[in-house]
Amino acid sequence: MKKEILFQLDIVWQLFEYHCHDLSEKEAMWCKTLQGLNIRKTDDKWEADWPDTENYAIGPASIAWIMWHIIYWWKNVLRASKNKKTMAKEDVIWPGSVELAIDEIRKCHKEWIEFVEALSDEELNSEKMCKWPFEGQTMYSLILWLNVEFMKNVAEIGSARFLYATIEQ
């Protein structure tokens, strides 16, 4: 089962690499609407918008925000699963560029693969390590959720790139 789950993640990873190839700063920061979620530089630090709700009125997110969001949830899943700790959204800072964000996501991916590969069958079937974003589920369930969340985010990046290519070019 672990092999199949990692195979699924690998397919999504290939799509991530495809959609992020030659991604420019301008394209990543482009927001399709005025109210869409984005990464903003205030004074000397980057801040990610954080919606009060997840309704459709918040608008679509920029690619930069989506990448920040991937870093946010992946780091939290890793910390919670390994150390039973999480990070506040303010503690997850936009790295400052698309290249650095991709590098950070690559580090999360590598660390996650190593973590999952090291889990025993007992740990995969246990609810003890699953602490964020939900509890009371097995690690298998958490890994499957992560695959779905990553797939959704990668699809959003691809969709934004298609829109940018047709609207801004």
C-alpha positions in Angstrom: 0.0 0.0 0.0 2.8 2.5 0.9 4.4 1.9 -2.6 1.1 2.8 -4.3 0.6 5.9 -2.3 4.1 7.1 -3.0 3.6 6.3 -6.7 0.5 8.6 -6.6 2.5 11.3 -5.0 5.2 10.9 -7.6 2.8 11.5 -10.4 1.6 14.7 -8.7 5.2 15.7 -8.1 5.9 15.4 -11.8 3.0 17.7 -12.5 4.4 20.2 -9.9 7.8 20.2 -11.7 6.1 20.7 -15.0 3.8 23.6 -13.9 6.7 25.3 -12.1 9.2 25.0 -15.0 10.2 28.5 -16.1 7.8 30.2 -13.7 8.6 33.9 -13.5 8.3 36.1 -10.5 5.8 38.3 -12.3 3.6 35.3 -13.2 3.8 33.9 -9.7 2.7 37.2 -8.1 0.0 37.9 -10.6 -3.4 37.8 -9.1 -6.4 37.2 -11.3 -8.7 39.5 -9.3 -8.2 42.4 -7.0 -9.3 40.5 -3.9 -7.5 37.3 -4.6 -5.0 35.8 -2.0 -1.4 36.9 -2.4 2.0 37.3 -0.8 2.7 40.9 0.1 5.9 42.6 1.2 5.3 45.0 4.1 8.3 46.9 5.4 11.0 44.3 5.5 9.0 41.1 5.6 6.7 39.0 3.5 3.2 38.3 4.6 0.7 35.8 3.2 -3.0 36.8 3.1 -5.1 34.7 5.3 -8.8 34.5 4.6 -11.4 34.7 7.3 -13.5 32.3 5.3 -13.1 29.8 2.4 -16.1 31.0 0.4 -15.8 31.8 -3.2 -15.9 35.6 -2.6 -12.3 35.6 -1.5 -11.2 35.1 -5.1 -8.5 33.0 -6.6 -5.0 32.9 -5.1 -1.8 33.9 -6.9 0.7 31.1 -7.6 3.0 32.6 -5.0 0.3 32.3 -2.4 -0.4 28.7 -3.4 3.3 27.9 -3.1 3.4 29.5 0.3 0.4 27.5 1.3 2.1 24.2 0.2 5.1 25.2 2.3 2.8 26.0 5.2 0.8 22.8 5.3 3.7 20.5 4.4 6.0 21.9 7.1 3.1 21.6 9.6 2.4 18.0 8.7 6.1 17.1 9.0 6.5 18.8 12.4 3.2 17.5 13.8 3.9 14.0 12.6 7.5 13.9 13.9 7.4 16.2 16.9 3.8 16.8 17.7 4.2 20.5 17.2 2.9 22.9 14.6 3.8 26.3 13.3 1.7 29.4 13.2 1.0 30.8 9.8 3.1 33.9 10.6 6.1 31.6 11.2 6.0 30.3 7.7 7.6 33.0 5.6 7.5 33.4 1.9 11.2 32.6 0.9 11.4 35.7 -1.2 11.4 34.3 -4.7 9.9 31.6 -6.9 13.2 29.8 -7.1 13.6 29.7 -3.3 9.9 28.7 -2.9 10.4 25.8 -5.3 13.6 24.8 -3.4 11.7 24.9 -0.1 8.9 22.7 -1.5 11.5 20.3 -2.9 13.0 20.0 0.6 9.6 19.3 2.1 8.9 16.7 -0.6 12.3 15.0 0.0 11.8 15.0 3.8 8.3 13.7 3.5 9.3 10.8 1.2 12.1 9.8 3.6 9.7 10.1 6.5 7.0 8.0 4.9 9.5 5.4 3.6 10.8 4.9 7.2 7.3 4.3 8.7 6.6 0.7 9.7 3.3 -1.0 8.9 2.4 -0.6 12.5 3.0 3.2 12.4 1.1 3.5 9.1 -1.9 1.8 10.6 -1.7 3.8 13.9 -3.5 7.0 14.9 -0.7 8.0 17.3 1.3 10.1 14.9 -1.5 11.8 13.0 -1.8 15.2 14.8 -2.4 17.8 12.1 -4.5 18.9 10.3 -6.7 16.3 12.0 -6.5 13.7 14.7 -8.0 10.3 15.1 -6.9 9.1 11.7 -4.2 6.6 10.6 -1.0 7.8 9.0 -2.3 6.1 5.8 -5.2 8.6 5.9 -2.9 11.5 6.5 -0.7 10.5 3.6 -3.6 10.1 1.3 -4.9 13.6 2.5 -1.5 15.1 1.7 -1.6 13.6 -1.8 -5.0 15.1 -2.4 -4.1 18.5 -1.0 -0.9 18.6 -3.1 -2.8 17.5 -6.2 -5.3 20.3 -5.6 -2.6 22.9 -5.2 -0.7 21.7 -8.2 -3.9 21.9 -10.3 -4.4 25.5 -9.1 -0.9 26.4 -10.1 -1.5 24.9 -13.6 -4.8 26.6 -14.0 -3.3 30.0 -13.0 -0.5 29.5 -15.5 -3.0 28.8 -18.3 -5.0 31.9 -17.3 -1.9 34.1 -17.2 -0.8 32.8 -20.6 -4.1 33.7 -22.2 -4.8 37.0 -20.4 -1.4 38.6 -19.8 0.5 37.5 -22.9 
